[in-house]
Amino acid sequence: MAEHPRRLDVAIEAVQAACRVCDSLQKQLANLQKMHKNDRSPVTVADFASQAVVNNILQSNLGPFSMIAEEDAQTLRDQIEAGETAIADAVCEAANQVWSGATRDDVIGAIDLGHPSSERSHAHGYWTLDPIDGTKGFLRGGQYSVCLAWIEGGEVTLGVLGCPNLSLDFGRPFDDPDPHGSIYFASAHEGAWEMRGDAERSGAVRLERLHRTENEPLRLCESVDGSHTSHDVAERAMGKLGELAEPLRLDGQGKYAVVARGQADVYLRLPRGGYIERIWDHAAGALISHEAGCAASDARGAQLEFGHGAGMDANRGVVVTAQELHGPVIGALDEVAHEGS
């Protein structure tokens, strides 16, 4: 597709701009107002500002688009109607760091370009966006990601991950934010790439997941919060495959990148009751890890499906591994599941 390289350039620009806004706001956490959605997950000024910035750049450069995103502006509209404008004004101020002259109405309108109930057709492809994946990490001053992907015909064909605190240096602890951060991006069948967060695309380095050294301790990557996946169950399952190194824990979709670049061997997100994964939490990372040479599936080994709206109804959990580990990891998870039953 002739428009595909242009689409990727604009997506990278949008994610970089959103990362600058989020990074600035994270440095002001003591003053950052926050509120809660119906499900009680934290939503901050940064989530809304990030989505507004990304959507404005996409529309300004590529024209009208379809999107399924995590946020919508209804809460902000309700607050304004009730005479409470502080959070909406803070979102507008934050967006103005990279979107000069944007009014409050401009920003709220841009946020709602990502509303999944939009009447715009998804027939010719659509974006999915998580403006801050790992909000809890963001709020504790740790790792989080801005995640943008393009889906066409049910397939993820482009993905960009912005990781404002994730260092390219494996030796830097995740709880020590990197001043430059990192960006990961991929196009289907064209490879995955890594670069410093403030770099030009021309400076990116290709990601190629290497085979593990035999008998090396297995390194697991998982969420900081044990409610996302059981740390005990994950470590029991992976212990069946041999010696385990100390697990790596970070919030956000950057876990896909950590496996793709070879810093960890396995990322597990185990099934949780009837919970349905959302496409914005996995689309960009799944493509990047696949294009780097990793295997990505659900916890049963089934292909991840992104063509059924916001929910990944056909999948249960997520597994990302080095290629040679995928079969053994799925087998170990199945064994532990049978032990539990």
N, C-alpha and C positions, 0 to 999 in steps of 0.2 A: 504494500500500500504506500503510495507516494507520500501521504500525510503522516506516516508513522514516525519518521525521525523528528519531524517538527513537533508532533504530539509529545514525544519523549523529552525534547528540549524544554517545552513549556511545563511539563509535569515536574521536571527537576527544578526549574525556576520557582514554581509554585511551592514546592516542598521546602526549598531553601529559605524562601521568604517567610513561610510559616514557622520554620525552626528559629529564625532570628527573633520573631515576635515571642514565641514560647520561651526561648532562652532568657530574653529580657524580663519576662514576667516571672519566671522561676526565681530569678535573683531578687524579686520583690515579694516573696511568699508571705512575709509577715503582714504585708498590706493588701494581699490579694483576697478579694472577696470571693466567696464560693457559695454554692447552693446545692440542692440535691434534686435529682429527678425522682419519679415515682418509685423506681427500684432502689433508691437510696444510694446509688453509686455517685461519687463526687463529680460534679461538673463545675468547671471554673471559667473565669473570664477567658482564660487561654484557649479552652476548647472552642468556644464560640468565635474568638478572634482568629484562630488558626483556620477554621472552616471558612470564614468570610474571606480571608486573604487568598486561600487556595482557589476558591470558587471565582473570585474576581479575576485572578490571573488567567484561569482557564477560559472564562468567558471573553475577556478582553482580547486574548490572543487566538482563540480557536472558534469563537462564536457560541451560539446556544448549544447546550449539551444536556445529557441525561446523567443522573447520579443517584446512587443509593448510599447515603452517608449516615453516620451515627446520630448527629444532632439535627434539631430544627429549632426555629426561633420562637415557637409558640409561648414558651415560658417567659421569654423576654417581653413578648407582646402583652401577655397577661399582666406582667408587672407594670409596664408602662401605662396600661389602661387603669390600673389601680393607683397610679400616681407615684409608683416606686421606680425611679429611673437610674438609680446609682449603678447597677450592674450593667445595664445597656450602655450607659455613658462610658463606663470603664472599658467595655468591649470595643466601642468606637474609638476611644483614645488609643487602645492597644493596636488596633488595625491600622491606625494612622501612622504608625511607625514605618510602615512600608507601603501604605495606600494613602498617599497624601490627599487631603481634601475630602475624604469620604465622610458623609453625614451618617447620623444614626440610622436613618431610613435606608441608605445605601448598604450599610453593613448588615442590617437585619434582612434585607432583600437577598443579599449574597448568601447568607447562611441558609436561607430556605431554598436556594437552588439545589441543595442536596437532599431535600425532603423525599423519602421513598414513595410517598403517595402522589408525587407530581404527575401531571397528566402527560408530560413529555414521553414520547415513545422510547422504549429500550431496544427496539428492533435492530437498530444499526450500531449497537454497542453503547456502553455506559461506563462511567467512573464509579468506583467505590472508594470512600474516604473515611479513615479514622483520624480526626484532627489531633487527638492525643491518645495514643494507645499506651496504657500504663499510667492512668491518671493518678493512682496511688503513689507510684514512683515519682511522678512529677511533684506531687504535694510533699513528699518527704525529701525532696532535693536530689533524687536519684535518677535512674535511667527511665526513659520513655521514648516513644517514636511518633513521628508523623508519617502516615501510611496512605499511599495513593496508588490505585491500580486501574487499568482499563480492561474491561471484559467484553468479549465479542463472540457471539455464537456459543456462549456458555464456557469459553476458555479465557483464562487470564493471559493477555498478550503483552502487557507492559506493567511494570511495577517499580515504584520508587519508595524507599524507606529513608527517612531522615532521622538520625539518631544524634541529637545535639550534645549529648554527654558521653557518647561511646567513643573511646580512643581507638585509633588504628594500632596502638601499641598494646600487645597482649599482656604486657607486664603491668599496665596501669589498672588498679582495682576499679571495679564498677562503681564503688561508692566514692571515687575520686573523679568528679566530672572533668572531662577534657575540654579545654577552652575552644577547640575548633570543632569537635564532634566528627561525625562521619556520615556519608551518604552512600547508599547502595541502590543500584538500579539494574533492570534487566528488560530485554525484549525477547519474546518467544523465538527460539531457535537461533538467537544471536548472542547468547552468553550473558553473564552477569558481571557487574563492575563495581569497584569500590573507590572512593576518593574522600579526601578531607572535606568536611562540611561546607567550607567556604570556597572550594576549588571550582575551576571550570571543568566542564565535561571532558575536555580534551586531556586533562590531567589524570583521568581515571585509570585504574589498573584492573586488568581482568582477574576475576575470582575463579579459581579452579580448585575444587576440593580434592586434596590428595588422599591416598589410601593411608590408613593408620599403620603405625609400626606394630607388628605382631607382638602380642603379650604385653603391650603397653596398657596401663590402667585406663579403664573406660571413664570418660568424663561426661557427666550428665548436665544438661542445661535446663533449668526450670524456673517457674515464677517465684518471686520472693514470697508471695502470699500463698500459704498452703491450702487456702480454700479453692484456688483455681485448679490444683491437682494435688493429690495426696503424696507428699514427699516420701512417706514411709513405704507406700505401695510401689512407687516408682523405683526407689532404691532397692527394694526387695526383688523386683523384677529384673533390674539391671544387674543385680548381684549374681544372678544365675548365669551371667555371661562371663564372669571373671572378676578380677579385682577392680574396685571402683576408686577413682580419685575423688577429691573433695568436690562436691557439686558446685556448678556456677549458677548463681541466682540473680536475675535481673528482671525488671518489669518491661513490658512492651514487646513489640514485634521484632525488636533487635535480636531476640533469641534465634530467629531464623538466620540472621547474618552471622551470629557467633558460631553456629554449626557450619554454615556455608564457607566461612573463612578458615575452618579447621581448628578453632580455639576449643570447641567442644565436639563431642562425637554424636550425641543424641539430645534432641529436644522432645520432651513428652508433655502433652496436655491430656490427661486421662479423662474419660467420660465421667460426667457428673449427673447421675439420675436422668431426668428428662431434659437437661439443658441442651439447647440447640446453639451450636457455634454460629457466629455471624461472619459474613464474607469480608467485611472491612477489617476484621481481626486477623485475617490469614492470607488474603489474596496476594498482596505485594510480596510478602515474605515467602510464600509457597513458590512463586515463580522465580524469585531470586535464588532460593536454595536449589531448586531444580536445575536452573541454568548453570549453576556453579558445579553441578555434578552430584547433588545429594538426592536421596529418595524422600518423598513426602507423601503421606497417606493418612487415613484415619487409624484409630487404634486396632482395627480389625484387618488392616492392610488394604482397605478399599480406597480407590482414587478419590481425592478431594474434589467435590463438585461445587461450582460457583455459578451455576446457571439457573438457579431456582429462586431468585429474589434475595432478600436480605439474609434468610436463614439457610444454613447448610444441613437441611433436614435429613439428607441421606447419609450423613457422616456422624460418627461418635468419637469425639476426641481427635487429637492430632499427634502424629509421630513424624519427626524429621531426623534422618540419620545419614551417615556416610553410606554409600550404596551397599558395600559389603556387609553392613550390619543390619540392614533393614529386615531381612528374613528372620535372623536370630532374635531381634528385638520384638517383632510381632509374635514369634513363638513364645518368648519369655512372658509377654503380657498375657497371652492366652493361657499359659500354664498357671500364672498367678490368679487369673480370673476363675479358673476351674478349682483351684485350691480354696478360694474365697466362697465359692458356691457349695 
